[in-house]
Amino acid sequence: MNSFEKELDALDLSKAGAQLFELARELYPICRSITGDGIRETLRTLGRQIPLEIHEVRSGTKVFDWEVPKEWNIRDAYIKDSSGRRIVDFQKHNLHVVNYSAPIHAEVPLEELQKHLHSLPKHPDWIPYRTSYYQESWGFCLTDRVRQSLTESKYEVCIDSTLAEGNLSYGELYLEGRSSDEVLISVHACHPSLANDNLSGVVVATALANLLQGCDRRYSYRFLFIPGTIGAITWLALNKETAGRVRHGLVLTCIGDAGGFHYKKSRREVAQIDRVMAHVLRHCGEPFEVLDFSPYGYDERQYCSPGFDLPVGCLMRSVWGTFPEYHTSADNLDFIRPQQLARSLRLCSAAVGVLEADRRYVNQNPFCEPQLGRRGLYRSTGGESISEQMNARLWVLNLSDGKNSLLDIAERSGLPFRSILDAAQVLEGGGLLAERVATS
């Protein structure tokens, strides 16, 4: 058993869930965006949990067909009625402002103001989340109930923001392993007060990095905490050589709600990460669905663009855009659950465990079955059905021909990878297996 397997076995789901939720609670009030002080504050907070390196990329930097935008910061925003009462108040909820709104302070006729308002008639007490990253404009998001109450002819409108030359910030943690081949874990950290999308991914990735830090690692691991879309594009543009070392990758998002798991395959659809995720999901004890690749979604679509075609899939619980709370104020701390966060961490850890331990063995006694009983590796009495443990040993002996990996054997046998791994370790200890040495 390697050190990561020991860490995974020692994982207390109740304690882990409470810690994950507490970090989400700390991060939730911050008004994040794709640039600015909000995402920096978030990265600094994460930096107290893991040794995160924060990178700054100047506005105007050319990144493939895109350009790093101006930096946006906001101090206050409101809509006031004639009595001076704040009808809409950014200080009460940061979703009230269209993210990246240009500054304005003016009296605006109601007819004109309505063109800049966003609400959800089907959910009259929820505030929508809207952005305007790449087209300079301004706007407010409010409950439809408040919107319907607007009757005065004009209102005082103020958005105290700045949109100026600055930087795009992202966080990166590199954990060196015995191999320079990398596993990439990527999360977007740019949304304001939204819990499932994507503080859930942020806190689970942070905890996974913590688990890996003190372990002996076969692979090297790179964790990215980035602004959605433009962050992944920027990292890829500045790290083309590094990207070439990525052998497996996961984008984590929406993994804290009560829904079952969904895994979206990489563009390759048969990459090892796709097989690993399908396997661990099959044995996780929760409802799940494996989805085919599509070129729409989160940052997996940048990593899987044809010029890179990296083996990166996306793990979710409820799929983005399919649950009513998505991109609304209802995606709050009540929408995510500590237990679900912890189980998502356990699933990610199980996937890492398979990647770390998967290898090929050669049966040292391939002509008929070896006599396991005299080696203490078989039951002492016959007649009853064999156990999973014994079945795993027989599968490993039969398929360990130097061609099949432990994951191949687990898939073919239908047994959990951990049972196959335990069997291989026992058989290797008994001198019946030897690890195949890869040749260049």
Salt bridges, closest charged atoms under 4 A:
ASP9 OD2 - ARG418 NH2 2.95
GLU22 OE1 - ARG25 NE 3.52
GLU26 OE2 - ARG48 NH2 2.92
ASP37 OD1 - ARG40 NH1 3.00
GLU53 OE1 - HIS55 NE2 3.97
GLU56 OE2 - ARG40 NE 3.07
GLU71 OE1 - ARG40 NH2 2.76
ASP76 OD2 - ARG86 NH2 2.84
ASP81 OD2 - ARG85 NE 3.45
ASP89 OD1 - ARG86 NH1 2.87
GLU107 OE1 - LYS154 NZ 3.33
GLU112 OE1 - LYS115 NZ 3.41
GLU112 OE2 - HIS116 NE2 3.29
ASP125 OD1 - ARG145 NE 2.68
GLU156 OE2 - HIS105 NE2 2.79
ASP160 OD1 - ARG75 NH2 3.12
GLU172 OE1 - HIS55 NE2 2.84
GLU172 OE2 - ARG222 NH1 2.72
ASP181 OD1 - ARG247 NE 3.39
GLU182 OE2 - ARG222 NH2 2.77
GLU182 OE2 - ARG245 NE 3.54
ASP197 OD1 - HIS188 NE2 2.72
ASP197 OD2 - HIS191 NE2 3.39
ASP197 OD2 - HIS327 NE2 2.91
ASP216 OD2 - ARG178 NH1 2.46
GLU286 OE1 - ARG317 NH1 2.87
GLU289 OE1 - HIS262 NE2 3.61
ASP292 OD1 - LYS265 NZ 3.32
GLU300 OE2 - LYS264 NZ 2.75
ASP309 OD1 - ARG267 NH1 3.31
ASP309 OD2 - ARG268 NE 3.96
ASP408 OD1 - ARG275 NH2 2.49
GLU411 OE1 - ARG275 NH2 2.56
ASP422 OD1 - ARG418 NE 3.44
GLU435 OE2 - ARG359 NH1 3.61
